[in-house]
Amino acid sequence: MERLHDILQHLTDDLEPIGILARRFVGQHSCVDSIPGGAFISHHPRIAPLAYALRVYAGVDDNAISEYEDIQGIMICSTYGAALRKMKGASLFEISLFGLPPDSALRCVPGGRRGRTRVPDAPRLPDAAVLSPTAARL
């Protein structure tokens, strides 16, 4: 339980509302997953074996951020980098805040290409889903 509180304690400044919300639900149905380093809060096994109302993933260090920037060929702005140092990502009820992918994915270069300017985990519609101007008027 101490590690869980350590993760939540780093949520300060702009991320403080997430910490306040998470602390309200911390109880005996909460745990820390050692592999992704996430605080899993408010377990609901009736919904699914791994269903938690809140998941808050521990922040990353400067090396992880630099490695991700190098692999993806992008530069993460200082404001977002400061947030990533406190929280790598979160799932709060039905809201997901995406940060960096799991550590194992940091070492993979999608498609074998370096120097991409688009972050690979950003959602993208398939080409078939884009409506033509004619279809939009129907």
C-alpha positions as CSV (number, residue, x, y, z in Angstrom):
1,M,0.0,0.0,0.0
2,E,3.0,2.3,0.6
3,R,4.0,2.1,-3.1
4,L,0.5,3.1,-4.1
5,H,0.6,6.2,-2.0
6,D,4.0,7.0,-3.4
7,I,2.6,7.0,-6.9
8,L,-0.3,9.2,-5.9
9,Q,1.9,11.6,-3.9
10,H,3.7,12.7,-7.1
11,L,0.4,14.0,-8.6
12,T,0.8,17.7,-7.8
13,D,0.1,21.0,-9.5
14,D,-2.1,20.5,-12.6
15,L,-2.4,16.8,-11.8
16,E,-3.5,17.3,-8.2
17,P,-7.2,16.7,-9.0
18,I,-6.4,13.2,-10.2
19,G,-4.5,12.5,-7.0
20,I,-7.5,13.8,-4.9
21,L,-9.9,11.6,-6.9
22,A,-7.7,8.5,-6.6
23,R,-7.2,8.9,-2.9
24,R,-11.0,8.9,-2.3
25,F,-11.2,5.4,-3.8
26,V,-8.0,3.8,-2.2
27,G,-9.0,0.9,0.0
28,Q,-8.4,-2.8,0.4
29,H,-9.5,-3.4,-3.2
30,S,-6.5,-1.5,-4.5
31,C,-3.0,-2.7,-5.5
32,V,0.2,-1.7,-7.3
33,D,1.1,-3.8,-10.4
34,S,4.9,-4.1,-10.3
35,I,5.3,-4.7,-14.0
36,P,3.8,-1.5,-15.4
37,G,4.2,0.4,-12.1
38,G,0.6,1.3,-11.9
39,A,-1.7,2.0,-9.0
40,F,-4.9,0.0,-9.6
41,I,-7.7,1.4,-7.5
42,S,-11.2,0.2,-6.7
43,H,-11.3,-3.4,-8.0
44,H,-14.6,-4.5,-9.5
45,P,-14.2,-8.3,-10.2
46,R,-17.9,-8.7,-10.9
47,I,-17.4,-6.7,-14.1
48,A,-14.2,-8.4,-15.1
49,P,-11.3,-10.0,-13.3
50,L,-9.0,-7.1,-14.0
51,A,-11.6,-4.2,-13.8
52,Y,-10.5,-1.2,-11.8
53,A,-12.3,2.1,-11.6
54,L,-9.0,4.0,-11.7
55,R,-5.5,3.2,-12.9
56,V,-2.7,5.7,-12.4
57,Y,0.8,4.8,-13.9
58,A,3.9,6.1,-12.2
59,G,5.9,8.8,-13.9
60,V,9.0,8.2,-15.9
61,D,12.5,9.6,-15.7
62,D,14.3,11.9,-18.1
63,N,16.1,8.9,-19.7
64,A,12.8,7.2,-20.7
65,I,11.5,10.5,-22.2
66,S,14.8,11.0,-24.1
67,E,14.8,7.4,-25.4
68,Y,11.2,7.8,-26.6
69,E,12.0,11.1,-28.3
70,D,15.0,9.5,-30.0
71,I,13.1,6.5,-31.2
72,Q,10.1,8.5,-32.5
73,G,12.2,11.4,-33.9
74,I,10.1,13.9,-31.9
75,M,10.6,16.5,-29.2
76,I,8.3,16.4,-26.2
77,C,7.6,19.9,-24.9
78,S,8.6,20.8,-21.4
79,T,5.1,21.1,-20.0
80,Y,4.1,17.6,-21.2
81,G,7.5,16.3,-20.1
82,A,6.9,17.6,-16.6
83,A,3.5,15.8,-16.5
84,L,5.1,12.5,-17.7
85,R,7.6,12.7,-14.9
86,K,4.7,12.6,-12.4
87,M,2.3,10.3,-14.3
88,K,3.0,8.1,-17.3
89,G,-0.8,7.8,-18.0
90,A,-4.1,7.1,-16.3
91,S,-7.5,5.6,-16.8
92,L,-10.1,7.3,-14.7
93,F,-13.5,5.6,-15.0
94,E,-14.2,6.1,-18.7
95,I,-11.5,8.7,-19.3
96,S,-8.1,7.7,-20.6
97,L,-5.1,10.0,-20.4
98,F,-2.4,8.5,-22.6
99,G,1.3,9.0,-21.8
100,L,4.2,6.9,-23.0
101,P,3.7,3.3,-24.0
102,P,4.9,0.5,-21.7
103,D,8.7,0.2,-21.3
104,S,8.9,-2.8,-23.7
105,A,7.3,-0.7,-26.4
106,L,9.9,2.1,-26.0
107,R,12.5,-0.2,-27.4
108,C,10.5,-1.1,-30.5
109,V,10.5,1.1,-33.6
110,P,7.2,0.7,-35.3
111,G,7.6,-0.3,-38.9
112,G,11.3,-0.3,-38.6
113,R,11.5,3.4,-39.4
114,R,13.3,6.2,-37.4
115,G,12.6,9.9,-37.6
116,R,8.9,9.7,-37.7
117,T,7.1,12.9,-36.8
118,R,3.8,11.3,-35.9
119,V,3.5,9.5,-32.6
120,P,2.5,5.9,-33.5
121,D,-0.1,5.4,-30.7
122,A,-2.1,8.5,-31.8
123,P,-5.5,7.3,-33.1
124,R,-5.9,7.4,-36.9
125,L,-9.0,6.7,-39.0
126,P,-8.5,4.2,-41.7
127,D,-8.6,5.7,-45.2
128,A,-12.0,4.0,-45.9
129,A,-13.5,5.9,-42.9
130,V,-12.9,9.3,-44.4
131,L,-16.0,10.6,-46.1
132,S,-15.9,12.2,-49.4
133,P,-17.5,15.7,-49.8
134,T,-20.4,14.2,-51.7
135,A,-21.1,11.6,-49.0
136,A,-21.0,14.3,-46.3
137,R,-23.9,16.1,-47.9
138,L,-26.2,13.0,-48.0
